[in-house]
Every structure is written in C-alpha cells, then in structure tokens.
Amino acid sequence: MSESATSAVPGMTVASAFAGMRSVAPVVFKAGCPDCRGRFELAASALRLAIGATSRTTFYSFTCPDCGAAVRKPAGERIVELLTGGGVSTLRLHSAL
C-alpha cells in the first residue's frame, strides 16, 4: 500500500489519515474466583463468552490464574455488551430443533 492520495478524499495520504492517532491500551476485565476468592484482572483473550437462546444459557468463563479453577458465570445483556465490545471471543449456541 502506498502513501499516495486516495480517490475518496483528494490530497489525503495514509500517513496524514493516521497522524495524531495514539496506541490504545489493551482492554482488561476485573474478575473474581468463587473457589479461592482471588481478585484479578484478565485480558480479553483469557475470557470466553457463550450466548445461548435464554439468559440461563448465556455465560462467560475463564480459568482462575490463582488456583486454576474453571469459572463459569452468568452474563446478562450489559455483561455481553461489555465483553463483546472489549474483544472477548464469542460462541453462539444454537438450540436443537
């Protein structure tokens, strides 16, 4: 890709379009383990979100970095919005017909 002017905006180059942009800090989520009561921050890559047909089948999960326990917690609409917006991998569960 060259830094030549684009056809959409005359005179604009790739360099000028991205000038002034700063790097973005990675998103971290605060979490807690119900087994060991540990409190910690997790990167989006450490979490998984499963979206089911009902609120009972929609949850997020992670492995506790302190004790290694598999943790699964319910995810309401607001949690789903935050996790998907923060880049957490999402799995959509389909119900059997």
N, C-alpha and C positions, 0 to 999 in steps of 0.2 A: 504494500500500500504506500503510495507516495503522499507527500505533503502538498500536492497541488490543490488548486481551488476546486471545490465541489460544484456540481451543476445546480444543486438545490439552493446554495447560498453563495452568490458570486463573491470572490475575494476571500472566502474563509478557507483556511487550511486546517488540517488535523491538529497541528500544533496550536493554532490560535483557538480552536474549539475547546481544547482541553487545558488551556493556560489558566492558571489560578486554581485548578482543582487540587485538592489535597487527598492524601490517602485516608481511607476510612478504617477506623479501628474495628477489629473483629467483634461480632456480637457474642456476648456471654450471657448465660442464664443462671440465676441463683436457684439452687435446688437443695433438697434435704433428703436424707435416708431415714425411713421409718425403722429400720433394723438397728443401726448403730447411732442414730441421732446426729450424724455428721452433717455439717452445713458446708457448702462449697459452691463454686462457680463452674459451669460446664460450657464448652464451646458447642456451637450448633451441630457439629459433626459427632458429638457424643450422645445426642438425643435422637430418638425415632418417634414419629407421630403416626398413629393409625387412626384413620377416620372411617367409622362404621355407619350403619344406617340409623343408629339411635345414639343417644347420649351414653348409654350403657356400653356400647361397643366402640366408643371414641376415647382414646387414651394416648399418653406418651410414656415412653420408657427409656431407661438408661441403666448403666451399671455403676454402682456406688464406687467412687475411686478410693474410699477409705476401707470398706470391708469386702467389696466385691459382690455384694448382693444385687440381684436383678430387681429393679424397682419399676413398678407399673402404677401410674396414677391417672385418674380420670381427667379428661380435657374438655372443658366447656367451650363455648363459642369464642370467648375472649382469649383463652389459652391457645386455641387453634390459630387465631389471628396472629398472636404474638410469635408463636413458633414458626408458622409458615413465612411470616414477614422477616424472621430472623434467619431463614435459610435452613431450617431443620428438614431433613429428608422425610417425605410423607408417603404413606402407603394407604391407598383407598381400598377398604374391604368391601366386597360385594356379597350380598345375601344370596342364598340358594333359591332358585325359583321353584 
